[in-house]
Amino acid sequence: MMIEKTIRELVIYAKTHLGLKGLDLVYCENLLLRELHVAAPYEGEVDEEAIAKAIVPDAYLEAIEAHCVSALGMTNAQAERESAFLMGLLTPSPEAVDAEFKKRYATSPEEATSYLYDLAVASNYYQKTKVDRNIVYDAPFEDGPKLEISINLSKPEKNNKDIAKLVHAKKSGYPACQLCLENLGYEGRDDHPARGNLRLVSLLLNGEKWYLQYSPYGYFEKHCILFHESHTPMEISRRIFAALIAFVDAFPHFFIGSNSDLPIVGGSILNHEHFQGGFHVLPIFHSKEKEEIKLSRHPGVTLHVMDFYDTVLKIEGEDKEKVLDLAEEITLAWRNYEDKTCDIIPASEGAQHSTVTPLVRKVDGKYQLFLILRNNRCDDRFPGGIFHAHPEYAHIKQEGIGLIEASGLFILPARLKRQAALVEEIARAHTPKEEYLKEHPDLEGFDDMVKALEGGMSARAYMAEVCRKILGNVAVFKDDEKGQEGLARFLRGLNA
Ligand SMILES: [Zn+2]
């Protein structure tokens, strides 16, 4: 392998994919040579046509990382960080990307978001090859809305305890978290990713500064992250609903949502205000209206209970202030609502339990604001959360049920690829439990799945069914008489 040749190929890749041109070609090649301790550039020809056809730079980066390990004595992790740094050198500067995005935005917001996305793929910031390995499937049901399942082979699993520790984690080290602006160009370390090739754009929403970037491990098409300029904890408030609405005003082709502000029912990062959105139509947006709630004090907006597995309300209207008025009123009411017959206690021992997960999109000029009612209380029966995935489903999912899952797209851990294949084998061979546990102790808890597959169910259908049941756990008002009466009482209270 000739590393000089790979360096030349990567520079040509940057020319065809990242807009590197003119004097920068020579300049950047010399920077790469220096970084990789190579004395002189490649003398021969490279196949420019083949390079132009490459979708991602993986092949060149793999060779460079191998060189970093074998010739420069780096660890694999250091070599990966070096890749991110080198791609950062070859990608237009953050300021240039921001300017180009705004220029394109002036003619088409869609073109602007596509530009930033294509750049993220080409610069290897968005880990396309890894994301493409995820196992993604649609899970239709005969008696309810469909879900989407993704077995995520690209990102490690986090549990609720680790996340809870981070909520009030002191600002320590640099950058303070993975969402701070200071990640831009950051070299990375073993417990923090390298961000040399990260590019983002600044936005002003209701007078506050936010930054838009893509998720490096997107869960769906153009999965973006919008984060606030300052490192402040997540909150759920009218201000946040207004920022979501301002975002869909600016990018009507994207949906946007915020995780809740509490552990278990929130996302993996709670100490830095951020939203997630994208070009995808999540299952929640396909859900049908189940019942209209007439509210005499809110003309000009409609409120519907949605036919979904967790408890979802939809506010719809053209006038954003009216939408915000109702969203704020429902949120405040829910935050204080107590209904012990439904296990709903809004706060205890000074800790808030009830909150909402909001999502917004714009359809035919109307705002649709979805509120998923959430509660994170734990008790002796359910120490992991009363309205969280119950223990009998832990073999499929233990992580918090955040915005994306609560909206019907389940991100399942990588281990399930291996475990599901094993269970299929075990079910086919009718292997007794003691026997398979001896060889695969991590299949403890999978006997229900083994039985289901022995009964003829597919592994995919089984996992989808569990996800649906988990959303049933998440539902604060259950899909039974007691739950529906409880929901009706809560909604009647809104009109009082
Ligand atoms: Zn931060």
Residues whose N, C-alpha, C, O or C-beta is under 5 A from the ligand:
A	BS01	ZN	A176 C177 L179 C180 H231 H272
